[in-house]
Amino acid sequence: MRAAFSILGLVIALAVVLFLVKQQARTLAPTTAPSSAPGSAASATATRPEAVRQEVQQLIDQAAVRASEALP
């Protein structure tokens, strides 16, 4: 009987965790705003990787400058 309650408790805890994960996934899911032009969404997603690349490059440059300043 004790084992049955332990398993039941684990199943209930798992159900609660899965429910909370499902809710968090819903809130984190990207929402798409309706646009008037169908091509505008495609161009916005096409420029996003370029913006990320530029930001990463700027951060690498800043790190290089800081590293060179730190050297005696």
PASEBA-1860 file (N, C-alpha, C; in nm, 3 decimals):
! residues 72
1> MRAAFSIL> 0.082/-0.118/0.000/0.000/0.000/0.000/0.087/0.126/0.000 ~ 0.196/0.119/0.077/0.285/0.233/0.086/0.350/0.260/-0.050 ~ 0.388/0.154/-0.121/0.448/0.169/-0.253/0.349/0.230/-0.351 ~ 0.224/0.191/-0.342/0.122/0.245/-0.432/0.105/0.395/-0.411 ~ 0.105/0.440/-0.285/0.093/0.583/-0.257/0.218/0.659/-0.302 ~ 0.333/0.597/-0.291/0.456/0.660/-0.337/0.453/0.680/-0.488 ~ 0.412/0.578/-0.559/0.403/0.588/-0.705/0.297/0.690/-0.745 ~ 0.183/0.689/-0.675/0.077/0.786/-0.704/0.127/0.928/-0.678
9> GLVIALAV> 0.203/0.948/-0.573/0.258/1.079/-0.543/0.355/1.125/-0.650 ~ 0.438/1.034/-0.698/0.531/1.067/-0.805/0.458/1.102/-0.935 ~ 0.353/1.030/-0.964/0.275/1.059/-1.086/0.209/1.196/-1.075 ~ 0.157/1.228/-0.959/0.093/1.359/-0.940/0.197/1.471/-0.951 ~ 0.313/1.450/-0.890/0.420/1.551/-0.898/0.466/1.569/-1.042 ~ 0.478/1.460/-1.115/0.517/1.468/-1.256/0.412/1.542/-1.337 ~ 0.285/1.517/-1.310/0.177/1.586/-1.381/0.183/1.737/-1.355 ~ 0.209/1.776/-1.232/0.217/1.918/-1.198/0.335/1.983/-1.269
17> VLFLVKQQ> 0.449/1.916/-1.268/0.567/1.970/-1.335/0.543/1.984/-1.484 ~ 0.486/1.884/-1.546/0.459/1.891/-1.690/0.359/2.001/-1.723 ~ 0.261/2.020/-1.637/0.164/2.127/-1.657/0.233/2.263/-1.652 ~ 0.321/2.282/-1.555/0.392/2.409/-1.543/0.487/2.431/-1.660 ~ 0.551/2.327/-1.706/0.640/2.339/-1.823/0.560/2.379/-1.946 ~ 0.444/2.320/-1.960/0.359/2.353/-2.074/0.317/2.500/-2.071 ~ 0.283/2.550/-1.953/0.245/2.691/-1.941/0.363/2.783/-1.972 ~ 0.481/2.748/-1.922/0.598/2.830/-1.948/0.634/2.829/-2.097
25> ARTLAPTT> 0.619/2.716/-2.160/0.649/2.708/-2.304/0.553/2.795/-2.384 ~ 0.429/2.801/-2.340/0.332/2.887/-2.409/0.368/3.033/-2.395 ~ 0.412/3.075/-2.277/0.445/3.216/-2.257/0.575/3.254/-2.327 ~ 0.666/3.158/-2.346/0.792/3.187/-2.412/0.786/3.173/-2.563 ~ 0.679/3.115/-2.614/0.667/3.094/-2.758/0.659/3.230/-2.828 ~ 0.733/3.245/-2.937/0.728/3.372/-3.010/0.591/3.393/-3.074 ~ 0.542/3.511/-3.057/0.414/3.545/-3.117/0.440/3.624/-3.243 ~ 0.364/3.596/-3.346/0.381/3.668/-3.471/0.269/3.769/-3.485
33> APSSAPGS> 0.308/3.891/-3.511/0.210/3.997/-3.530/0.163/3.994/-3.674 ~ 0.035/4.010/-3.697/-0.013/4.012/-3.835/0.040/4.135/-3.907 ~ 0.089/4.115/-4.027/0.142/4.227/-4.104/0.060/4.244/-4.231 ~ 0.063/4.365/-4.283/-0.015/4.393/-4.402/0.053/4.336/-4.527 ~ 0.186/4.336/-4.527/0.259/4.285/-4.642/0.318/4.148/-4.608 ~ 0.289/4.046/-4.688/0.341/3.914/-4.656/0.492/3.904/-4.667 ~ 0.555/3.986/-4.747/0.700/3.981/-4.763/0.774/4.049/-4.650 ~ 0.706/4.133/-4.573/0.776/4.207/-4.468/0.820/4.115/-4.355
41> AASATATR> 0.744/4.012/-4.326/0.784/3.918/-4.220/0.906/3.839/-4.263 ~ 0.912/3.802/-4.389/1.027/3.727/-4.438/1.152/3.813/-4.438 ~ 1.139/3.940/-4.474/1.257/4.026/-4.474/1.303/4.057/-4.332 ~ 1.210/4.065/-4.238/1.247/4.091/-4.099/1.325/3.974/-4.042 ~ 1.286/3.853/-4.074/1.359/3.737/-4.023/1.490/3.718/-4.097 ~ 1.500/3.768/-4.220/1.624/3.755/-4.295/1.730/3.850/-4.239 ~ 1.692/3.967/-4.188/1.789/4.062/-4.136/1.828/4.031/-3.992 ~ 1.752/3.952/-3.925/1.780/3.922/-3.785/1.915/3.851/-3.766
49> PEAVRQEV> 1.947/3.749/-3.844/2.080/3.687/-3.828/2.194/3.786/-3.855 ~ 2.174/3.876/-3.947/2.277/3.976/-3.976/2.297/4.068/-3.855 ~ 2.189/4.107/-3.791/2.200/4.191/-3.672/2.270/4.117/-3.559 ~ 2.240/3.991/-3.544/2.305/3.911/-3.440/2.454/3.899/-3.471 ~ 2.488/3.877/-3.597/2.627/3.865/-3.636/2.703/3.994/-3.605 ~ 2.642/4.109/-3.637/2.705/4.237/-3.610/2.726/4.259/-3.460 ~ 2.626/4.223/-3.382/2.637/4.241/-3.237/2.747/4.152/-3.180 ~ 2.756/4.029/-3.226/2.861/3.939/-3.179/2.998/3.993/-3.219
57> QQLIDQAA> 3.009/4.045/-3.340/3.137/4.100/-3.384/3.176/4.220/-3.299 ~ 3.081/4.307/-3.265/3.110/4.421/-3.179/3.157/4.375/-3.042 ~ 3.094/4.273/-2.987/3.135/4.223/-2.857/3.275/4.162/-2.861 ~ 3.307/4.094/-2.970/3.441/4.037/-2.984/3.544/4.149/-2.993 ~ 3.512/4.254/-3.068/3.604/4.368/-3.079/3.625/4.435/-2.943 ~ 3.517/4.452/-2.867/3.528/4.512/-2.734/3.614/4.425/-2.643 ~ 3.596/4.295/-2.650/3.676/4.205/-2.568/3.823/4.213/-2.606 ~ 3.852/4.225/-2.735/3.991/4.237/-2.779/4.054/4.365/-2.728
65> VRASEALP> 3.978/4.474/-2.730/4.030/4.603/-2.681/4.057/4.593/-2.531 ~ 3.965/4.536/-2.457/3.984/4.521/-2.311/4.102/4.432/-2.280 ~ 4.119/4.327/-2.357/4.231/4.237/-2.333/4.364/4.306/-2.363 ~ 4.369/4.386/-2.468/4.493/4.455/-2.500/4.524/4.564/-2.398 ~ 4.421/4.625/-2.341/4.442/4.725/-2.236/4.489/4.661/-2.107 ~ 4.449/4.538/-2.082/4.485/4.471/-1.958/4.629/4.422/-1.959 ~ 4.687/4.405/-2.077/4.826/4.358/-2.087/4.921/4.472/-2.047 ~ 5.026/4.438/-1.971/5.122/4.543/-1.932/5.213/4.585/-2.045
END
